[in-house]
Amino acid sequence: MGVSSNLSGSIQGKNVSFDVQFPGPRPFTMEFAGTVDGEKISGKSFAKGVEGAGAYLGHGGEVVKPDHPWTASRPPKAQN
């Protein structure tokens, strides 16, 4: 069974931004901001509300630091 998270965001021209809320014993929100270039989006993510310290993910002490790069792309269309 997966865990769902709330998502909210906006698109203005080629700029995209969205927040993802992560629940749990140490809840936090990640803000993603980036730009669209054709079929790809890239940008940086920031842990909100944890100034400079990052967000603890609970995976062996993994901490997401501010200013973490991310990318996304549209998968090719399936051919029938």
PDB file of N, CA, C and O in Angstrom:
ATOM      1  N   MET A   1       0.846  -1.166   0.000  1.00  0.00           N
ATOM      2  CA  MET A   1       0.000   0.000   0.000  1.00  0.00           C
ATOM      3  C   MET A   1       0.894   1.233   0.000  1.00  0.00           C
ATOM      4  O   MET A   1       1.797   1.340   0.830  1.00  0.00           O
ATOM      5  N   GLY A   2       0.654   2.167  -0.922  1.00  0.00           N
ATOM      6  CA  GLY A   2       1.457   3.377  -1.026  1.00  0.00           C
ATOM      7  C   GLY A   2       0.944   4.463  -0.104  1.00  0.00           C
ATOM      8  O   GLY A   2      -0.159   4.382   0.436  1.00  0.00           O
ATOM      9  N   VAL A   3       1.762   5.472   0.060  1.00  0.00           N
ATOM     10  CA  VAL A   3       1.396   6.628   0.862  1.00  0.00           C
ATOM     11  C   VAL A   3       1.130   7.777  -0.086  1.00  0.00           C
ATOM     12  O   VAL A   3       1.939   8.049  -0.972  1.00  0.00           O
ATOM     13  N   SER A   4       0.012   8.452   0.087  1.00  0.00           N
ATOM     14  CA  SER A   4      -0.285   9.588  -0.782  1.00  0.00           C
ATOM     15  C   SER A   4       0.137  10.881  -0.091  1.00  0.00           C
ATOM     16  O   SER A   4       0.160  10.974   1.136  1.00  0.00           O
ATOM     17  N   SER A   5       0.468  11.873  -0.911  1.00  0.00           N
ATOM     18  CA  SER A   5       0.872  13.182  -0.411  1.00  0.00           C
ATOM     19  C   SER A   5       0.075  14.248  -1.133  1.00  0.00           C
ATOM     20  O   SER A   5      -0.284  14.076  -2.298  1.00  0.00           O
ATOM     21  N   ASN A   6      -0.204  15.343  -0.455  1.00  0.00           N
ATOM     22  CA  ASN A   6      -0.875  16.472  -1.082  1.00  0.00           C
ATOM     23  C   ASN A   6       0.101  17.184  -2.009  1.00  0.00           C
ATOM     24  O   ASN A   6       1.296  17.273  -1.725  1.00  0.00           O
ATOM     25  N   LEU A   7      -0.428  17.692  -3.129  1.00  0.00           N
ATOM     26  CA  LEU A   7       0.375  18.381  -4.128  1.00  0.00           C
ATOM     27  C   LEU A   7      -0.375  19.626  -4.547  1.00  0.00           C
ATOM     28  O   LEU A   7      -1.570  19.564  -4.836  1.00  0.00           O
ATOM     29  N   SER A   8       0.321  20.772  -4.583  1.00  0.00           N
ATOM     30  CA  SER A   8      -0.263  22.006  -5.095  1.00  0.00           C
ATOM     31  C   SER A   8       0.820  22.749  -5.854  1.00  0.00           C
ATOM     32  O   SER A   8       1.998  22.648  -5.511  1.00  0.00           O
ATOM     33  N   GLY A   9       0.431  23.503  -6.893  1.00  0.00           N
ATOM     34  CA  GLY A   9       1.445  24.204  -7.670  1.00  0.00           C
ATOM     35  C   GLY A   9       0.871  25.155  -8.687  1.00  0.00           C
ATOM     36  O   GLY A   9      -0.331  25.418  -8.715  1.00  0.00           O
ATOM     37  N   SER A  10       1.773  25.680  -9.543  1.00  0.00           N
ATOM     38  CA  SER A  10       1.356  26.617 -10.573  1.00  0.00           C
ATOM     39  C   SER A  10       2.296  26.539 -11.773  1.00  0.00           C
ATOM     40  O   SER A  10       3.438  26.091 -11.666  1.00  0.00           O
ATOM     41  N   ILE A  11       1.784  26.986 -12.914  1.00  0.00           N
ATOM     42  CA  ILE A  11       2.574  27.102 -14.142  1.00  0.00           C
ATOM     43  C   ILE A  11       2.354  28.508 -14.675  1.00  0.00           C
ATOM     44  O   ILE A  11       1.216  28.950 -14.838  1.00  0.00           O
ATOM     45  N   GLN A  12       3.457  29.212 -14.947  1.00  0.00           N
ATOM     46  CA  GLN A  12       3.395  30.541 -15.542  1.00  0.00           C
ATOM     47  C   GLN A  12       4.414  30.580 -16.659  1.00  0.00           C
ATOM     48  O   GLN A  12       5.617  30.616 -16.403  1.00  0.00           O
ATOM     49  N   GLY A  13       3.938  30.575 -17.913  1.00  0.00           N
ATOM     50  CA  GLY A  13       4.849  30.523 -19.045  1.00  0.00           C
ATOM     51  C   GLY A  13       5.638  29.227 -19.003  1.00  0.00           C
ATOM     52  O   GLY A  13       5.047  28.147 -18.995  1.00  0.00           O
ATOM     53  N   LYS A  14       6.963  29.312 -18.976  1.00  0.00           N
ATOM     54  CA  LYS A  14       7.824  28.126 -18.906  1.00  0.00           C
ATOM     55  C   LYS A  14       8.243  27.782 -17.481  1.00  0.00           C
ATOM     56  O   LYS A  14       8.999  26.835 -17.265  1.00  0.00           O
ATOM     57  N   ASN A  15       7.754  28.548 -16.511  1.00  0.00           N
ATOM     58  CA  ASN A  15       8.110  28.317 -15.110  1.00  0.00           C
ATOM     59  C   ASN A  15       7.056  27.451 -14.432  1.00  0.00           C
ATOM     60  O   ASN A  15       5.856  27.689 -14.574  1.00  0.00           O
ATOM     61  N   VAL A  16       7.512  26.457 -13.704  1.00  0.00           N
ATOM     62  CA  VAL A  16       6.623  25.567 -12.969  1.00  0.00           C
ATOM     63  C   VAL A  16       7.087  25.494 -11.515  1.00  0.00           C
ATOM     64  O   VAL A  16       8.285  25.481 -11.233  1.00  0.00           O
ATOM     65  N   SER A  17       6.123  25.449 -10.603  1.00  0.00           N
ATOM     66  CA  SER A  17       6.483  25.262  -9.192  1.00  0.00           C
ATOM     67  C   SER A  17       5.379  24.447  -8.529  1.00  0.00           C
ATOM     68  O   SER A  17       4.201  24.585  -8.858  1.00  0.00           O
ATOM     69  N   PHE A  18       5.782  23.601  -7.595  1.00  0.00           N
ATOM     70  CA  PHE A  18       4.797  22.816  -6.856  1.00  0.00           C
ATOM     71  C   PHE A  18       5.379  22.404  -5.518  1.00  0.00           C
ATOM     72  O   PHE A  18       6.593  22.276  -5.359  1.00  0.00           O
ATOM     73  N   ASP A  19       4.490  22.200  -4.562  1.00  0.00           N
ATOM     74  CA  ASP A  19       4.851  21.756  -3.215  1.00  0.00           C
ATOM     75  C   ASP A  19       4.306  20.352  -3.008  1.00  0.00           C
ATOM     76  O   ASP A  19       3.189  20.044  -3.425  1.00  0.00           O
ATOM     77  N   VAL A  20       5.094  19.508  -2.367  1.00  0.00           N
ATOM     78  CA  VAL A  20       4.655  18.160  -2.004  1.00  0.00           C
ATOM     79  C   VAL A  20       4.791  18.024  -0.488  1.00  0.00           C
ATOM     80  O   VAL A  20       5.866  18.239   0.072  1.00  0.00           O
ATOM     81  N   GLN A  21       3.689  17.664   0.165  1.00  0.00           N
ATOM     82  CA  GLN A  21       3.696  17.490   1.617  1.00  0.00           C
ATOM     83  C   GLN A  21       3.950  16.028   1.935  1.00  0.00           C
ATOM     84  O   GLN A  21       3.286  15.143   1.395  1.00  0.00           O
ATOM     85  N   PHE A  22       4.913  15.776   2.815  1.00  0.00           N
ATOM     86  CA  PHE A  22       5.248  14.427   3.258  1.00  0.00           C
ATOM     87  C   PHE A  22       4.820  14.271   4.708  1.00  0.00           C
ATOM     88  O   PHE A  22       5.357  14.946   5.586  1.00  0.00           O
ATOM     89  N   PRO A  23       3.848  13.381   4.975  1.00  0.00           N
ATOM     90  CA  PRO A  23       3.360  13.176   6.338  1.00  0.00           C
ATOM     91  C   PRO A  23       4.291  12.246   7.113  1.00  0.00           C
ATOM     92  O   PRO A  23       5.318  11.804   6.598  1.00  0.00           O
ATOM     93  N   GLY A  24       3.927  11.969   8.310  1.00  0.00           N
ATOM     94  CA  GLY A  24       4.679  11.025   9.125  1.00  0.00           C
ATOM     95  C   GLY A  24       5.084  11.633  10.436  1.00  0.00           C
ATOM     96  O   GLY A  24       4.636  12.725  10.786  1.00  0.00           O
ATOM     97  N   PRO A  25       5.940  10.927  11.178  1.00  0.00           N
ATOM     98  CA  PRO A  25       6.350  11.418  12.495  1.00  0.00           C
ATOM     99  C   PRO A  25       7.152  12.714  12.413  1.00  0.00           C
ATOM    100  O   PRO A  25       7.168  13.496  13.363  1.00  0.00           O
ATOM    101  N   ARG A  26       7.817  12.943  11.283  1.00  0.00           N
ATOM    102  CA  ARG A  26       8.574  14.191  11.063  1.00  0.00           C
ATOM    103  C   ARG A  26       8.119  14.800   9.733  1.00  0.00           C
ATOM    104  O   ARG A  26       8.877  14.797   8.763  1.00  0.00           O
ATOM    105  N   PRO A  27       6.881  15.326   9.679  1.00  0.00           N
ATOM    106  CA  PRO A  27       6.350  15.837   8.419  1.00  0.00           C
ATOM    107  C   PRO A  27       7.149  17.035   7.913  1.00  0.00           C
ATOM    108  O   PRO A  27       7.698  17.811   8.695  1.00  0.00           O
ATOM    109  N   PHE A  28       7.199  17.166   6.604  1.00  0.00           N
ATOM    110  CA  PHE A  28       7.850  18.318   5.982  1.00  0.00           C
ATOM    111  C   PHE A  28       7.260  18.536   4.602  1.00  0.00           C
ATOM    112  O   PHE A  28       6.552  17.674   4.081  1.00  0.00           O
ATOM    113  N   THR A  29       7.548  19.681   4.011  1.00  0.00           N
ATOM    114  CA  THR A  29       7.083  20.031   2.670  1.00  0.00           C
ATOM    115  C   THR A  29       8.290  20.329   1.802  1.00  0.00           C
ATOM    116  O   THR A  29       9.205  21.042   2.215  1.00  0.00           O
ATOM    117  N   MET A  30       8.289  19.776   0.589  1.00  0.00           N
ATOM    118  CA  MET A  30       9.332  20.079  -0.389  1.00  0.00           C
ATOM    119  C   MET A  30       8.737  20.993  -1.454  1.00  0.00           C
ATOM    120  O   MET A  30       7.649  20.733  -1.969  1.00  0.00           O
ATOM    121  N   GLU A  31       9.452  22.060  -1.780  1.00  0.00           N
ATOM    122  CA  GLU A  31       9.066  22.962  -2.853  1.00  0.00           C
ATOM    123  C   GLU A  31       9.940  22.652  -4.058  1.00  0.00           C
ATOM    124  O   GLU A  31      11.165  22.607  -3.941  1.00  0.00           O
ATOM    125  N   PHE A  32       9.329  22.441  -5.207  1.00  0.00           N
ATOM    126  CA  PHE A  32      10.032  22.195  -6.461  1.00  0.00           C
ATOM    127  C   PHE A  32       9.792  23.385  -7.378  1.00  0.00           C
ATOM    128  O   PHE A  32       8.645  23.782  -7.585  1.00  0.00           O
ATOM    129  N   ALA A  33      10.854  23.960  -7.928  1.00  0.00           N
ATOM    130  CA  ALA A  33      10.743  25.081  -8.863  1.00  0.00           C
ATOM    131  C   ALA A  33      11.636  24.778 -10.054  1.00  0.00           C
ATOM    132  O   ALA A  33      12.776  24.340  -9.896  1.00  0.00           O
ATOM    133  N   GLY A  34      11.102  25.016 -11.258  1.00  0.00           N
ATOM    134  CA  GLY A  34      11.898  24.708 -12.440  1.00  0.00           C
ATOM    135  C   GLY A  34      11.338  25.349 -13.692  1.00  0.00           C
ATOM    136  O   GLY A  34      10.405  26.151 -13.637  1.00  0.00           O
ATOM    137  N   THR A  35      11.926  24.980 -14.826  1.00  0.00           N
ATOM    138  CA  THR A  35      11.510  25.504 -16.119  1.00  0.00           C
ATOM    139  C   THR A  35      11.274  24.352 -17.091  1.00  0.00           C
ATOM    140  O   THR A  35      11.921  23.307 -17.023  1.00  0.00           O
ATOM    141  N   VAL A  36      10.332  24.578 -17.991  1.00  0.00           N
ATOM    142  CA  VAL A  36       9.991  23.606 -19.018  1.00  0.00           C
ATOM    143  C   VAL A  36      10.816  23.916 -20.264  1.00  0.00           C
ATOM    144  O   VAL A  36      10.914  25.068 -20.687  1.00  0.00           O
ATOM    145  N   ASP A  37      11.409  22.867 -20.847  1.00  0.00           N
ATOM    146  CA  ASP A  37      12.166  23.001 -22.089  1.00  0.00           C
ATOM    147  C   ASP A  37      11.767  21.829 -22.985  1.00  0.00           C
ATOM    148  O   ASP A  37      12.342  20.745 -22.888  1.00  0.00           O
ATOM    149  N   GLY A  38      10.781  22.049 -23.856  1.00  0.00           N
ATOM    150  CA  GLY A  38      10.296  20.960 -24.704  1.00  0.00           C
ATOM    151  C   GLY A  38       9.604  19.901 -23.878  1.00  0.00           C
ATOM    152  O   GLY A  38       8.601  20.179 -23.220  1.00  0.00           O
ATOM    153  N   GLU A  39      10.132  18.686 -23.906  1.00  0.00           N
ATOM    154  CA  GLU A  39       9.556  17.547 -23.176  1.00  0.00           C
ATOM    155  C   GLU A  39      10.218  17.336 -21.812  1.00  0.00           C
ATOM    156  O   GLU A  39       9.963  16.328 -21.152  1.00  0.00           O
ATOM    157  N   LYS A  40      11.067  18.280 -21.382  1.00  0.00           N
ATOM    158  CA  LYS A  40      11.794  18.117 -20.118  1.00  0.00           C
ATOM    159  C   LYS A  40      11.526  19.289 -19.174  1.00  0.00           C
ATOM    160  O   LYS A  40      11.251  20.411 -19.599  1.00  0.00           O
ATOM    161  N   ILE A  41      11.616  18.989 -17.894  1.00  0.00           N
ATOM    162  CA  ILE A  41      11.529  20.001 -16.843  1.00  0.00           C
ATOM    163  C   ILE A  41      12.737  19.790 -15.943  1.00  0.00           C
ATOM    164  O   ILE A  41      13.081  18.652 -15.623  1.00  0.00           O
ATOM    165  N   SER A  42      13.378  20.868 -15.535  1.00  0.00           N
ATOM    166  CA  SER A  42      14.478  20.748 -14.568  1.00  0.00           C
ATOM    167  C   SER A  42      14.441  21.943 -13.638  1.00  0.00           C
ATOM    168  O   SER A  42      13.922  23.006 -13.978  1.00  0.00           O
ATOM    169  N   GLY A  43      15.003  21.746 -12.461  1.00  0.00           N
ATOM    170  CA  GLY A  43      15.014  22.821 -11.488  1.00  0.00           C
ATOM    171  C   GLY A  43      15.674  22.397 -10.195  1.00  0.00           C
ATOM    172  O   GLY A  43      16.533  21.515 -10.172  1.00  0.00           O
ATOM    173  N   LYS A  44      15.258  23.039  -9.125  1.00  0.00           N
ATOM    174  CA  LYS A  44      15.816  22.770  -7.802  1.00  0.00           C
ATOM    175  C   LYS A  44      14.669  22.546  -6.827  1.00  0.00           C
ATOM    176  O   LYS A  44      13.574  23.080  -7.004  1.00  0.00           O
ATOM    177  N   SER A  45      14.930  21.755  -5.803  1.00  0.00           N
ATOM    178  CA  SER A  45      13.943  21.544  -4.746  1.00  0.00           C
ATOM    179  C   SER A  45      14.499  22.060  -3.426  1.00  0.00           C
ATOM    180  O   SER A  45      15.709  22.102  -3.208  1.00  0.00           O
ATOM    181  N   PHE A  46      13.580  22.448  -2.560  1.00  0.00           N
ATOM    182  CA  PHE A  46      13.949  23.040  -1.280  1.00  0.00           C
ATOM    183  C   PHE A  46      13.056  22.466  -0.190  1.00  0.00           C
ATOM    184  O   PHE A  46      11.843  22.374  -0.375  1.00  0.00           O
ATOM    185  N   ALA A  47      13.628  22.082   0.930  1.00  0.00           N
ATOM    186  CA  ALA A  47      12.839  21.668   2.084  1.00  0.00           C
ATOM    187  C   ALA A  47      12.333  22.928   2.760  1.00  0.00           C
ATOM    188  O   ALA A  47      13.125  23.784   3.153  1.00  0.00           O
ATOM    189  N   LYS A  48      11.017  23.049   2.899  1.00  0.00           N
ATOM    190  CA  LYS A  48      10.428  24.241   3.504  1.00  0.00           C
ATOM    191  C   LYS A  48      10.298  24.056   5.010  1.00  0.00           C
ATOM    192  O   LYS A  48       9.980  22.965   5.484  1.00  0.00           O
ATOM    193  N   GLY A  49      10.540  25.107   5.745  1.00  0.00           N
ATOM    194  CA  GLY A  49      10.354  25.082   7.180  1.00  0.00           C
ATOM    195  C   GLY A  49      11.473  24.428   7.963  1.00  0.00           C
ATOM    196  O   GLY A  49      11.331  24.195   9.164  1.00  0.00           O
ATOM    197  N   VAL A  50      12.592  24.126   7.304  1.00  0.00           N
ATOM    198  CA  VAL A  50      13.737  23.515   7.997  1.00  0.00           C
ATOM    199  C   VAL A  50      14.999  24.289   7.608  1.00  0.00           C
ATOM    200  O   VAL A  50      15.980  23.700   7.154  1.00  0.00           O
ATOM    201  N   GLU A  51      14.967  25.560   7.781  1.00  0.00           N
ATOM    202  CA  GLU A  51      16.009  26.494   7.376  1.00  0.00           C
ATOM    203  C   GLU A  51      17.420  25.933   7.438  1.00  0.00           C
ATOM    204  O   GLU A  51      17.965  25.711   8.519  1.00  0.00           O
ATOM    205  N   GLY A  52      18.009  25.706   6.261  1.00  0.00           N
ATOM    206  CA  GLY A  52      19.408  25.325   6.162  1.00  0.00           C
ATOM    207  C   GLY A  52      19.749  23.915   6.606  1.00  0.00           C
ATOM    208  O   GLY A  52      20.794  23.383   6.230  1.00  0.00           O
ATOM    209  N   ALA A  53      18.873  23.296   7.409  1.00  0.00           N
ATOM    210  CA  ALA A  53      19.210  21.986   7.957  1.00  0.00           C
ATOM    211  C   ALA A  53      18.826  20.845   7.036  1.00  0.00           C
ATOM    212  O   ALA A  53      19.405  19.762   7.118  1.00  0.00           O
ATOM    213  N   GLY A  54      17.864  21.069   6.165  1.00  0.00           N
ATOM    214  CA  GLY A  54      17.377  19.999   5.309  1.00  0.00           C
ATOM    215  C   GLY A  54      16.234  19.258   5.976  1.00  0.00           C
ATOM    216  O   GLY A  54      15.829  19.584   7.092  1.00  0.00           O
ATOM    217  N   ALA A  55      15.729  18.270   5.287  1.00  0.00           N
ATOM    218  CA  ALA A  55      14.609  17.486   5.790  1.00  0.00           C
ATOM    219  C   ALA A  55      15.065  16.048   5.999  1.00  0.00           C
ATOM    220  O   ALA A  55      15.636  15.441   5.092  1.00  0.00           O
ATOM    221  N   TYR A  56      14.828  15.515   7.145  1.00  0.00           N
ATOM    222  CA  TYR A  56      15.205  14.145   7.471  1.00  0.00           C
ATOM    223  C   TYR A  56      14.207  13.186   6.843  1.00  0.00           C
ATOM    224  O   TYR A  56      13.012  13.284   7.122  1.00  0.00           O
ATOM    225  N   LEU A  57      14.659  12.265   6.008  1.00  0.00           N
ATOM    226  CA  LEU A  57      13.771  11.337   5.329  1.00  0.00           C
ATOM    227  C   LEU A  57      13.640  10.006   6.047  1.00  0.00           C
ATOM    228  O   LEU A  57      12.753   9.223   5.706  1.00  0.00           O
ATOM    229  N   GLY A  58      14.478   9.720   7.016  1.00  0.00           N
ATOM    230  CA  GLY A  58      14.363   8.491   7.775  1.00  0.00           C
ATOM    231  C   GLY A  58      14.946   7.266   7.092  1.00  0.00           C
ATOM    232  O   GLY A  58      14.744   6.150   7.570  1.00  0.00           O
ATOM    233  N   HIS A  59      15.651   7.439   6.006  1.00  0.00           N
ATOM    234  CA  HIS A  59      16.275   6.324   5.290  1.00  0.00           C
ATOM    235  C   HIS A  59      17.751   6.258   5.664  1.00  0.00           C
ATOM    236  O   HIS A  59      18.591   6.807   4.951  1.00  0.00           O
ATOM    237  N   GLY A  60      18.067   5.618   6.734  1.00  0.00           N
ATOM    238  CA  GLY A  60      19.464   5.505   7.161  1.00  0.00           C
ATOM    239  C   GLY A  60      20.105   6.847   7.446  1.00  0.00           C
ATOM    240  O   GLY A  60      21.302   7.029   7.220  1.00  0.00           O
ATOM    241  N   GLY A  61      19.311   7.794   7.944  1.00  0.00           N
ATOM    242  CA  GLY A  61      19.858   9.110   8.269  1.00  0.00           C
ATOM    243  C   GLY A  61      19.910  10.049   7.083  1.00  0.00           C
ATOM    244  O   GLY A  61      20.499  11.125   7.188  1.00  0.00           O
ATOM    245  N   GLU A  62      19.306   9.678   5.940  1.00  0.00           N
ATOM    246  CA  GLU A  62      19.343  10.520   4.744  1.00  0.00           C
ATOM    247  C   GLU A  62      18.673  11.875   5.010  1.00  0.00           C
ATOM    248  O   GLU A  62      17.568  11.940   5.550  1.00  0.00           O
ATOM    249  N   VAL A  63      19.354  12.936   4.626  1.00  0.00           N
ATOM    250  CA  VAL A  63      18.832  14.285   4.784  1.00  0.00           C
ATOM    251  C   VAL A  63      18.869  14.972   3.433  1.00  0.00           C
ATOM    252  O   VAL A  63      19.897  14.960   2.756  1.00  0.00           O
ATOM    253  N   VAL A  64      17.746  15.576   3.032  1.00  0.00           N
ATOM    254  CA  VAL A  64      17.698  16.348   1.795  1.00  0.00           C
ATOM    255  C   VAL A  64      18.102  17.763   2.133  1.00  0.00           C
ATOM    256  O   VAL A  64      17.417  18.445   2.894  1.00  0.00           O
ATOM    257  N   LYS A  65      19.200  18.203   1.578  1.00  0.00           N
ATOM    258  CA  LYS A  65      19.677  19.557   1.816  1.00  0.00           C
ATOM    259  C   LYS A  65      18.949  20.537   0.900  1.00  0.00           C
ATOM    260  O   LYS A  65      18.383  20.134  -0.116  1.00  0.00           O
ATOM    261  N   PRO A  66      18.962  21.818   1.256  1.00  0.00           N
ATOM    262  CA  PRO A  66      18.355  22.810   0.381  1.00  0.00           C
ATOM    263  C   PRO A  66      19.045  22.813  -0.984  1.00  0.00           C
ATOM    264  O   PRO A  66      20.199  22.404  -1.115  1.00  0.00           O
ATOM    265  N   ASP A  67      18.321  23.277  -1.982  1.00  0.00           N
ATOM    266  CA  ASP A  67      18.897  23.496  -3.311  1.00  0.00           C
ATOM    267  C   ASP A  67      19.311  22.188  -3.983  1.00  0.00           C
ATOM    268  O   ASP A  67      20.409  22.092  -4.533  1.00  0.00           O
ATOM    269  N   HIS A  68      18.443  21.189  -3.941  1.00  0.00           N
ATOM    270  CA  HIS A  68      18.710  19.872  -4.519  1.00  0.00           C
ATOM    271  C   HIS A  68      18.192  19.845  -5.961  1.00  0.00           C
ATOM    272  O   HIS A  68      17.009  20.113  -6.173  1.00  0.00           O
ATOM    273  N   PRO A  69      19.036  19.529  -6.970  1.00  0.00           N
ATOM    274  CA  PRO A  69      18.566  19.528  -8.360  1.00  0.00           C
ATOM    275  C   PRO A  69      17.640  18.350  -8.669  1.00  0.00           C
ATOM    276  O   PRO A  69      17.765  17.284  -8.067  1.00  0.00           O
ATOM    277  N   TRP A  70      16.705  18.548  -9.615  1.00  0.00           N
ATOM    278  CA  TRP A  70      15.810  17.487 -10.060  1.00  0.00           C
ATOM    279  C   TRP A  70      15.506  17.672 -11.544  1.00  0.00           C
ATOM    280  O   TRP A  70      15.633  18.773 -12.081  1.00  0.00           O
ATOM    281  N   THR A  71      15.106  16.590 -12.196  1.00  0.00           N
ATOM    282  CA  THR A  71      14.704  16.628 -13.596  1.00  0.00           C
ATOM    283  C   THR A  71      13.521  15.690 -13.814  1.00  0.00           C
ATOM    284  O   THR A  71      13.306  14.755 -13.043  1.00  0.00           O
ATOM    285  N   ALA A  72      12.767  15.946 -14.859  1.00  0.00           N
ATOM    286  CA  ALA A  72      11.659  15.080 -15.251  1.00  0.00           C
ATOM    287  C   ALA A  72      11.504  15.181 -16.757  1.00  0.00           C
ATOM    288  O   ALA A  72      11.786  16.224 -17.348  1.00  0.00           O
ATOM    289  N   SER A  73      11.055  14.098 -17.380  1.00  0.00           N
ATOM    290  CA  SER A  73      10.809  14.137 -18.824  1.00  0.00           C
ATOM    291  C   SER A  73       9.591  13.299 -19.156  1.00  0.00           C
ATOM    292  O   SER A  73       9.247  12.356 -18.443  1.00  0.00           O
ATOM    293  N   ARG A  74       8.952  13.659 -20.242  1.00  0.00           N
ATOM    294  CA  ARG A  74       7.774  12.915 -20.703  1.00  0.00           C
ATOM    295  C   ARG A  74       8.252  11.657 -21.404  1.00  0.00           C
ATOM    296  O   ARG A  74       9.101  11.729 -22.292  1.00  0.00           O
ATOM    297  N   PRO A  75       7.714  10.496 -21.016  1.00  0.00           N
ATOM    298  CA  PRO A  75       8.137   9.261 -21.680  1.00  0.00           C
ATOM    299  C   PRO A  75       7.635   9.242 -23.129  1.00  0.00           C
ATOM    300  O   PRO A  75       6.618   9.862 -23.438  1.00  0.00           O
ATOM    301  N   PRO A  76       8.343   8.533 -24.016  1.00  0.00           N
ATOM    302  CA  PRO A  76       7.870   8.453 -25.392  1.00  0.00           C
ATOM    303  C   PRO A  76       6.511   7.759 -25.464  1.00  0.00           C
ATOM    304  O   PRO A  76       6.191   6.904 -24.638  1.00  0.00           O
ATOM    305  N   LYS A  77       5.721   8.142 -26.463  1.00  0.00           N
ATOM    306  CA  LYS A  77       4.402   7.517 -26.633  1.00  0.00           C
ATOM    307  C   LYS A  77       4.573   6.067 -27.036  1.00  0.00           C
ATOM    308  O   LYS A  77       5.432   5.732 -27.852  1.00  0.00           O
ATOM    309  N   ALA A  78       3.745   5.209 -26.453  1.00  0.00           N
ATOM    310  CA  ALA A  78       3.793   3.788 -26.781  1.00  0.00           C
ATOM    311  C   ALA A  78       3.269   3.560 -28.190  1.00  0.00           C
ATOM    312  O   ALA A  78       2.282   4.174 -28.594  1.00  0.00           O
ATOM    313  N   GLN A  79       3.914   2.695 -28.926  1.00  0.00           N
ATOM    314  CA  GLN A  79       3.485   2.364 -30.283  1.00  0.00           C
ATOM    315  C   GLN A  79       2.671   1.080 -30.231  1.00  0.00           C
ATOM    316  O   GLN A  79       3.087   0.099 -29.615  1.00  0.00           O
ATOM    317  N   ASN A  80       1.515   1.087 -30.874  1.00  0.00           N
ATOM    318  CA  ASN A  80       0.642  -0.105 -30.873  1.00  0.00           C
ATOM    319  C   ASN A  80       0.906  -0.961 -32.064  1.00  0.00           C
ATOM    320  O   ASN A  80       0.268  -2.001 -32.230  1.00  0.00           O
TER     321      ASN A  80
END
